[in-house]
Amino acid sequence: MLDAQTTGIGVLTRQRLGMQQLSPHSLSELWALGFCGDIHWQILSDALGQAGFGFRASDGRPIYAAFCATRIELVPSPGLLGAELSVRSRLASVGTARVGSRHEFRVEGQVLGSLLMLSTFVAHDDTGSNRRIVRALPSGDCVLPDADARLKVLDTRARAASRTLRGARITRGSLAVPNPTMDFNAVGLLYFPSFTRLVASSAESTAPVRMREVVYLGNIDPGERVRILRNKTESFVACDDGRIIARAIEDA
């Protein structure tokens, strides 16, 4: 069961929890990312006064609301199969070029966790390569409330990471090839939950992660390899040539 009730620039969604939505420990991290990503895009689409996710620039080019950073926090909560989850989501402005959203997860009033998301609009350049993503602006305008302190702090950390890691490369780590039919989204970009899957798959520990924060710095084309380097609670995902395209920190 899925039920969504729009409340201004927010939405309250109810979801019956089944196998897809759960892990053995709590909510499924990958499901929560993808589910709330769609909510983020839908509220943004509504705020811009358009139907669907087909964002366009003023010249008609297709553009995409790509995520810059996410931070998920989950409380270990076994035994949720069949329960009704409520997700309260709100959209806000984070500066002139970024939009943020906050999502809170509850079952019967108990908080199971939260998710912060930051996005900006991007487009492919003339090459069409995912390595050549450029910033873009949508054709419409929307007025959003200012972001709260948590979103602003995440934005500050994400921008600092981007400045620090711009041009940085790694030469060590395990190699993997993301699956073109499973790890890429409808517009051909490496889907943002796939970064989490790649990082988590390289972990030696099987303990559930209580917090994971990911900063997204780039993308790859289908068929390319990635390099994953873990250092205790910090991980990097890089192109095959070593250029870093994501940084993740976590707390088990």
Secondary structure, 3 states (H helix, E strand, C coil): CEEEEEECCEEEEEEECCCCCECCCCECHHHHHHHHHHHHHHHHHHHCCCCCCCCEECCCCECEEEEEEEEEEECCCCCCCCCEEEEEEEEEEECCCEEEEEEEEEECCEEEEEEEEEEEEEEECCCCCHHHEEECCECCCCCCCECCHHHHHHHHHHHHHHHHHCCCECCCCEEECCCCCCCECCCCCECHHHHHHHHHHCCCCCCCCCEEEEEECCCCCCCCCEEEEEECCEEEEEECCCEEEEEEEEEC
